[in-house]
Amino acid sequence: MNASYELHNIGHALWVRTTTIRGVGDWVIAKQYAQYIKELICVDGAFDASSGRVLAYFFRLHTLSIDAHSDVILGTQNQFSYRDLFEALPSSLRRLDITRAHGPDARAIAIVRECSPYLEELRLGRCTMFNSHPVCDFWRSFPFDHDSYMSDQGTDTYAHSLAQELLPLRSLKHLRLGLYLIPSTTVLAHRLYHRRGITAPAILEWQQPLALIAPGAPGVAAQPMTRAELISLLHEPDPESEFGSERMCTMCLSTTDEDSRRVEREANLILKGLLPSLETIQWMSWFTPGHLGFNSYLLSKPN
């Protein structure tokens, strides 16, 4: 009987070692097995206003994945506001993976600094036009603000600021960032011009209504694009023939790839210089199927 009881406990511990939280009510059950849980997967809807500190209960937690798509709330005045899905973390945490966030990374980083100073791997993913299908309410309301995660401007300043925020995490080895270090007009350049074999103009105003190219008349502007048309254009998936596992848009490659890689390397140098423990850095890559892959960089290990 003793052996059977011990085996039962071992099996039970293994069974809940990785636990998925699908709704707020799941926390009540999960907390009963906190001593066994090493990995938590929190899907969209796992947190509400009362569960901000619940993660601190899981004192043996090693890996945490959070779908943060609910980090914005549409208020009664039809205005969005950010909210913290979590306010505390266990000190045992070594790996944190946040996906589909809208809010700034700084708040999550601040909580990590305070609660999980020995974190080794941090992934900060964003809700983007490429992983938001159908279009989420946030991006439907702010179709001109995609440059918040897609830009090649001010990257040195960003890298310095990020490094300062991460400075106390002296064990951090692996960093993934949800940013595309490419011109914010890359999507429009490809879908309005490159797709038709036309070189995009040097200046594409991201925040101005853009003219549709008249069918059969390359380079000739038709009526201005409406807001709804712009949203539809931005969120439409590019076909495999343009960005697939075996083919990429050659015009995008010639105009964007080299400069993007250079900007990434420069940012890497800044981050590595201030965070010597870093071993790998990943940036979101336009030149991957669905634009959902990464450019990965292996950095030299500290002596």
Sequence and secondary structure as in RCSB ss.txt:
>XXXX:A:sequence
MNASYELHNIGHALWVRTTTIRGVGDWVIAKQYAQYIKELICVDGAFDASSGRVLAYFFRLHTLSIDAHSDVILG
TQNQFSYRDLFEALPSSLRRLDITRAHGPDARAIAIVRECSPYLEELRLGRCTMFNSHPVCDFWRSFPFDHDSYM
SDQGTDTYAHSLAQELLPLRSLKHLRLGLYLIPSTTVLAHRLYHRRGITAPAILEWQQPLALIAPGAPGVAAQPM
TRAELISLLHEPDPESEFGSERMCTMCLSTTDEDSRRVEREANLILKGLLPSLETIQWMSWFTPGHLGFNSYLLS
KPN
>XXXX:A:secstr
 HHHHHHHHHHHHHHHSEEEE STTHHHHHHTTTTT  EEEE TT   TT TTGGGG TT  EEEEE TTSEEE 
TTS EEE  S S   TT  EEEEEEE S HHHHHHHHHHH TT  EEEEEE  TTT SS  HHHHH TT GGGTB
 SSSHHHHHHHHHHHHTT TT  EEEE  B S TTHHHIIIIIGGGT    S   TTS  EEE TTSTT EEEE 
 HHHHHHHHHS   TTTBSSS B HHHIIIIIHHHHHHHHHHHHHHHHH TT  EEEEEESSSGGG EEEEEE  
   
